[in-house]
């Protein structure tokens, strides 16, 4: 039985790069989001080349230090949460996964005990 490819219909952009910054995977939402920059043709290109300073250096440092980065942005009236986390293969940091999720202007927040 084949494993399901849940990422292609997941309603958030998922972009994965290796430890050298090469984009190795994009789900459909990511491809659509970055269509004007090449879409699927970005796979195999370097993620660092897509970012100006200081974002470029921050991404490189995230790989070296194995640190996560989480923040929100707003562009053209659309708010997003950006989650960048290292991914591992056999215990070694192998790159960064970026998940970009659209969020509403107002969100409920719950504190669980």
Secondary structure, DSSP 4 states (H G I P E B T S, - for coil): -PPP-GGGG-SSEEEEEETTSBEEEE-HHHHHHTGGGTGGGGTTSBGGGGS-TTHHHHHHHHHHHT--EEEEEEETTEEEEEEEEEEEETTEEEEEEEEEEEE-SS-------
